[in-house]
């Protein structure tokens, strides 16, 4: 009897525990059923036309820039043009000490005079030998020797004259003159400085067409532009504009900035776009179909961009990874990951978890 009583007591305790768990579960379900659904605002994913534009800041430079240097070595004695000065073609920019070249000219002049005297003597001898030959008072050998001496003297005079011309040319190289009209952008010449031949002394931006240089991110070079024309505008006055086209792309990439140097040639250069002016360049790329969402819709899943999608069947939400084409002010452009018609949570995403039922309120598609 005692044994039976103990078993009954043990079985009754188990039934009581089971009932308690069952009641607690029912109370929890009733509490969840009574809890109001999370309200979210949604937008419907729709394709729209999008044309990306890129605006960069660059600098106006000369289409042609000449680096000028002395052709002979020497010590700079004078310079006549500073940075920013406008020079004409042939204008004197600097001088080096000409004494060495002047001495070479004097030596060459003396050599020419000596060669002329030798030629006169050889010519007179040849004339005399010809006279004696007609009279029969000389030999053919002596006449041939006179002719050879005359030809040698003439060649020596030609060589001396050429050396004199070279010496005079070298003397002219002691003056550095501008090869074209333009603006001096670089000056390295200083009085008293000893320079070597071909060492750049001045850089002159030639008058005429102007270019604009930009440092462009490498990725933009692989995008197809809608037009070859690029609109340039003066930073200080955007009303001053010009049309330009790419004329040169550097074959190397800046290791630090990851950019490529691109030069654009202007069709016509406004007067106010002077050398060194800052300009903005606007390039437009081919239109593409994208899905635009408000930036508030963007969240993350495993460190990658994602959005919350509302299932129209049971109004539950789930995370969906996406690929963002670009970020803009107030919105993001989705390249892939969404389908047309998807219901995307635009507001209220911070209160969501996978599988949660929500009350969706539609709002106008983000523009």
Beta strands, then each sheet from edge to edge (+ up, - down):
strand 1: 38-44
strand 2: 47-50
strand 3: 53-62
strand 4: 65-69
strand 5: 74-79
strand 6: 86-87
strand 7: 92-96
strand 8: 175-177
strand 9: 182-187
strand 10: 194-195
strand 11: 200-206
strand 12: 210-217
strand 13: 230-234
strand 14: 241-249
strand 15: 259-266
strand 16: 278-284
strand 17: 288-294
strand 18: 299-301
strand 19: 304-310
strand 20: 317-321
strand 21: 323-328
strand 22: 331-336
strand 23: 343-347
strand 24: 358-362
sheet 1: 23+ 1- 24-
sheet 2: 2+ 17- 22+ 21-
sheet 3: 3+ 12- 15+ 14- 13+ 16- 3+
sheet 4: 4+ 11- 9+ 6-
sheet 5: 8+ 7- 5+ 10-
sheet 6: 18+ 19- 20+
end
